[in-house]
Amino acid sequence: MFMFKLFVKNRMSSFKNLLADFHIVGPIGLAVTIPWIMYRMFSAAWLRKSYNDLIGKVVVITGASSGLGEALAHEFYQYGAQVVLCARRRQELERVRTDLLHSQCKSTTYPPIIVPLDLSEPNFQNHVDKVLSITGKIDILVNNGGISYRGLVKDTRIDVDQRIMAVNYFGTVALTKAVLTDMLKQKQGHIIFISSVQGLVALPERSAYSASKHALQAFADSLRAEVAQYNIPVTIVSPGYIKTQLSINALTSTGKVYNQMDATTEAGYEPQYAAQEIVKGVLKKKKEMVLCGLLPRIAIFLRRYLPFVYFFVMERRARKSRLRDSAVGKEK
Ligand SMILES: NC(=O)c1ccc[n+]([C@@H]2O[C@H](COP(=O)([O-])OP(=O)(O)OC[C@H]3O[C@@H](n4cnc5c(N)ncnc54)[C@H](OP(=O)(O)O)[C@@H]3O)[C@@H](O)[C@H]2O)c1
């Protein structure tokens, strides 16, 4: 009986302690939670209103014939932007335009414009002049078009490295310069680069792709500083895997098309989700967006703050991958 009383007394006193703690923790919790909820409500209302800013904006999107570019075209179009669809395959651009014209929209719409172009042939002044002759201005440039790569450095022909750089880096830089001239005259605009998590951390067997995306990050950082005074924000987006044709269209070490859907790409974000997040970031004029899950974020952290751990993990990954390849080779 005595033991029972003692037990109840102990419990009561710990309950009282808990209440006393709540007197401190409660107000602190409320002081943090209420402003946080208000901030979230305010930013949601602000974002709803900001979508109206896209009405009538001219948005040039490269790589608009599939994947993320196509999803971005839908996202900008439905909020009233006039989208200019660029890529090599005219037929696919026509398909995207037809889909847009038949889609349900939340705003007034403007007919999409098609401008076929090849990023590896970097002379874009005629293309830009053509757009300007129709629209009179370019408000937003989304540098999204790109190709990926699979291969070991030792096996990869130099013309494959050059081709990846020509499309992902030099083509993007050349188009940006062609559009920038008009934006500087207007003293307004917004330039977006779709880089990749691999523009922040390089993976084995992706050397050319990672290098091209790292180069884009540096270019965007320099450009951002230079054009801020002209009211031209620069946003660089680093997405993780997105479920698109990227791995299928990737080049191999010999320059052939890889033609395989990687499991990682298949399990990636839906392009529509990525496009929604990117447009939100654009409205918020974010300078940088990393759009990925926890593991890639850990990799970015390790590369920056604990590089020796990152180097170790990547060496293991490269060794494992080579073992896998040689096992596959034996099976063949
Ligand atoms: N999917 C992912 O996991 C992922 C992750 C991070 C970043 N990204 C980036 O997202 C961007 C879009 O890729 P995606 O995933 O949507 O892949 P995708 O479906 O293969 O789309 C690539 C787009 O780029 C265009 N393109 C390729 N070469 C071109 C060239 N020489 N000239 C002009 N356009 C060209 C393609 O159009 P045409 O073939 O008609 O020319 C296509 O519209 C790329 O920059 C990619 O690096 C993708």
The ligand as a MOL file (V3000), in Angstrom:
LIG
                    3D

  0  0  0     0  0            999 V3000
M  V30 BEGIN CTAB
M  V30 COUNTS 48 52 0 0 0
M  V30 BEGIN ATOM
M  V30 1 N 14.9530 14.2370 -66.0670 0
M  V30 2 C 15.7820 14.4210 -65.0610 0
M  V30 3 O 15.9670 13.5290 -64.2190 0
M  V30 4 C 16.5020 15.7320 -64.9220 0
M  V30 5 C 17.1440 16.0080 -63.7030 0
M  V30 6 C 17.8250 17.2120 -63.5720 0
M  V30 7 C 17.8610 18.1090 -64.6150 0
M  V30 8 N 17.2330 17.8190 -65.7950 0 CHG=1
M  V30 9 C 17.3400 18.7890 -66.8900 0
M  V30 10 O 16.0440 19.1220 -67.3490 0
M  V30 11 C 16.1540 19.5760 -68.6890 0
M  V30 12 C 15.0340 18.9470 -69.5130 0
M  V30 13 O 15.2860 17.5630 -69.6860 0
M  V30 14 P 14.1230 16.4720 -69.5750 0
M  V30 15 O 14.3690 15.7420 -68.3260 0
M  V30 16 O 12.8130 17.0490 -69.8200 0 CHG=-1
M  V30 17 O 14.5710 15.4710 -70.7500 0
M  V30 18 P 13.9430 15.2380 -72.2190 0
M  V30 19 O 12.5480 14.7560 -72.1070 0
M  V30 20 O 14.9230 14.3810 -72.9430 0
M  V30 21 O 13.9030 16.6870 -72.8550 0
M  V30 22 C 15.0490 17.3030 -73.3620 0
M  V30 23 C 14.6160 18.4600 -74.2360 0
M  V30 24 O 15.7770 19.1160 -74.7350 0
M  V30 25 C 15.6540 19.2810 -76.1300 0
M  V30 26 N 16.9470 19.2160 -76.7850 0
M  V30 27 C 17.8620 18.2180 -76.7420 0
M  V30 28 N 18.9040 18.4970 -77.5360 0
M  V30 29 C 18.6280 19.6990 -78.1170 0
M  V30 30 C 19.2960 20.5080 -79.0500 0
M  V30 31 N 20.4740 20.1470 -79.6070 0
M  V30 32 N 18.7270 21.6770 -79.4360 0
M  V30 33 C 17.5450 22.0510 -78.9350 0
M  V30 34 N 16.8520 21.3360 -78.0350 0
M  V30 35 C 17.3920 20.1620 -77.6390 0
M  V30 36 C 14.7720 18.1190 -76.5920 0
M  V30 37 O 14.0560 18.4860 -77.7720 0
M  V30 38 P 14.4060 17.9880 -79.2550 0
M  V30 39 O 14.8830 16.5770 -79.1620 0
M  V30 40 O 13.0950 18.1170 -79.9970 0
M  V30 41 O 15.4270 18.9420 -79.7550 0
M  V30 42 C 13.7970 18.0030 -75.4360 0
M  V30 43 O 12.7120 18.8650 -75.6130 0
M  V30 44 C 17.5550 19.2130 -69.1680 0
M  V30 45 O 18.3610 20.3600 -69.1620 0
M  V30 46 C 18.0490 18.2470 -68.1130 0
M  V30 47 O 19.4300 18.2760 -67.9900 0
M  V30 48 C 16.5490 16.6710 -65.9570 0
M  V30 END ATOM
M  V30 BEGIN BOND
M  V30 1 1 1 2
M  V30 2 2 2 3
M  V30 3 1 2 4
M  V30 4 1 4 5
M  V30 5 2 4 48
M  V30 6 2 5 6
M  V30 7 1 6 7
M  V30 8 2 7 8
M  V30 9 1 8 9
M  V30 10 1 8 48
M  V30 11 1 9 10
M  V30 12 1 9 46
M  V30 13 1 10 11
M  V30 14 1 11 12
M  V30 15 1 11 44
M  V30 16 1 12 13
M  V30 17 1 13 14
M  V30 18 2 14 15
M  V30 19 1 14 16
M  V30 20 1 14 17
M  V30 21 1 17 18
M  V30 22 2 18 19
M  V30 23 1 18 20
M  V30 24 1 18 21
M  V30 25 1 21 22
M  V30 26 1 22 23
M  V30 27 1 23 24
M  V30 28 1 23 42
M  V30 29 1 24 25
M  V30 30 1 25 26
M  V30 31 1 25 36
M  V30 32 1 26 27
M  V30 33 1 26 35
M  V30 34 2 27 28
M  V30 35 1 28 29
M  V30 36 1 29 30
M  V30 37 2 29 35
M  V30 38 1 30 31
M  V30 39 2 30 32
M  V30 40 1 32 33
M  V30 41 2 33 34
M  V30 42 1 34 35
M  V30 43 1 36 37
M  V30 44 1 36 42
M  V30 45 1 37 38
M  V30 46 2 38 39
M  V30 47 1 38 40
M  V30 48 1 38 41
M  V30 49 1 42 43
M  V30 50 1 44 45
M  V30 51 1 44 46
M  V30 52 1 46 47
M  V30 END BOND
M  V30 END CTAB
M  END
